[in-house]
Amino acid sequence: MSLLPPRIVSISDPSGCSLTRATATPLTLDLIEAMGTIEYQQEALFSRMIESRAVGVIPNTLHDLLTSRIQPVGKDEFHRTTIGKQSMIAPFKYRQRERNYASSWFRITAGALNANALGNGGTDALHASAWDMVVDVGGAQFASPLPDVYRYFLPGNHITVEHKAATAAVTATMKIIAVADIDGDTCTVTVQAPYTPAGWAALGAPDKAKFQPEWGVLTLLTNNVSDYESWCHNQPWNNPNELLVDWFQTSRFSRATNKEYEEMLGRILHGELNGFQKNFKYIDVVKRNAMMRQEYQKQWMNAVWFNGRISEIQIDNLATANFTDLEQVVDPEDPSCVYEYKANAVGLHTQLVENSRRLDLAGGDLDLDLIFNAAYVMQRNRKLDGKPHDRIDMMTDRFTKDRIDQILISYLKAQYGYDIQQHVTKGQVVVEGTNVIDWYYTMYDIPKHAFQICIFTHPFFDDRLDAFGDAGAAGADITPRGRMIVMLDWDDIVIGAGDVNTVHREYKGDITANANSTWSCVMKLNTKFYDLESSQWDVEFGDFNRHLIIENFSDSCPDIISSPCVVS
């Protein structure tokens, strides 16, 4: 029975990106031709995938998912510089990304009567209610760090402050009359209560306290300016553009074949499967090359996940200044001739750890409340693209999935009294035009956070966990270190494909026979072929806040708090 061709897994969806909505399409030569304007990098890499499956490489759905994220990168996108008289292409490219800034709510950390408020012993130049508040962005999980925060408080604008006076909740609207920067992140905002001098003087202390907050949340409102008044303060703005550095490395796969292999492969790739593939699979060189290619694919997939930087010199924010200190690639005959500099593509896991998108539970129990809260924040960031993103995918090993399944079913029943059949869905991703199932998942409605959690498993995570079983020193159990949950937005991830090259060389072929008398009289040459395949690649994230990794947790039942409200 022949193996199915590799898949192209399309996840982009107008209703939010989840693997549960993926389309898995068999990758064939006809499909490549139908793509029309496909770039040469993708065409070359896709053709290699087809050949791999044709020679017996066992399908790996996670590998197919990763290769489906491949997008071509043009040579003109790489950073260039001049060293001496030589133009040099750097092993990285810059990529522009837009940040989103949220600036609706601010935090009040202190408050006091303004020194120049009428009756306060100063110049008496301000309204008697003039109140100074120390304001910053605060630590809310959806707040953006804002440079020069004082710019947001325009004199003449109104604000609302929510706080407490004694035990009563207070919502007070006031007018900004002045602002002063403190340290960029903090400022002093001076406000005035909506009272005339006489009205303010008539208030008692408890009523005045409503407009004298020492803590609380401040909300920006608009101004009230007549067309006959002078007012032209600019609204604040921040440059949303930031530069990311994407590092590339070149990886090579090499193989040796013979004439029979080349002939058989050509016929298979041109659709002549019947009668040929059966014999083709049992050629020794085919077996060997299939095993070598499968091993290479595993190594590449591991590199996409875990690759680290080639050295401490490979630093993102100093890329332009430092890259010439990286390892040099020189001419084999003339070491003074530098061709390029080496760097490593930085893997998914490595980038997420470097950007604080990992929850390390330090061997403790899995806390689903913590994970769901983090997932909610992640969902909010995903929604910035205008799509609902109502589903959050989780990938893990089969044991962890089983633990989560058990506790979530119990939790949903206890918390909501659900008929579990209505709120738990078992699904699968089927390859188009076949009955082959690439992915199984279980989907749970989580009403508290208004999203669905979709849990997938894959042998990649099972095998990784198993490897940690006896890897500890002196019999120590370090299996928690092998447990991992990844929550990735696949539509936000790109595997960049730079230069893709293939070199085909032969030994003891016609050229050798014509040049060497030893082979001149041989009619059937035992020709050997050497294929060298290279691909330049990187790993790119659009927004790290759309992704999360949880790892290093125990095998105990996960923690989640059920506290259902009871009708009295």
Secondary structure, DSSP 8 states (H G I E B T S, - for coil): ------EEEE---TT---GGG-EEEE--HHHHHHT-S--HHHHHHHHHHHHHHHTT----HHHHHHHTTEEE--GGGEEEEEETTEEEEEEEEEEEEE-----SEEEEEEEEE-TTBTTTTS---B-TT-EEEEEE--S-TT----SSGGGG--TTEEEEEEEEETTEEEEEEEEEEEEEESSSSEEEEEEE-SS-HHHHHHS-HHHHHTT--SSEEEEEEEE---TTS-----------EEEEEEE-EEEEEEEEEEHHHHHHHHHHHTT--TTTHHHHTT-HHHHHHHHHHHHHHHHHHHHHHH---SSTT--GGGHHHHGGGS-EEE-SS-TT-EEEE------HHHHHHHTT-EEE-TT---BHHHHHHHHHHHHHHHGGGS----EEEEEE-HHHHHHHHHHHHHHHHHHH---HHHHEEEEEEEBTTSS-EEEEEEEEEEGGGTEEEEEEE-HHHHHHHHHTTT-SGGG---HHHH-EEEE--GGGEEEEEEEEEEEEEEESSHHHHHH-HHHHT-SS---EEEEEEEEEEEEEES-GGG-EEEES--SS--B---------
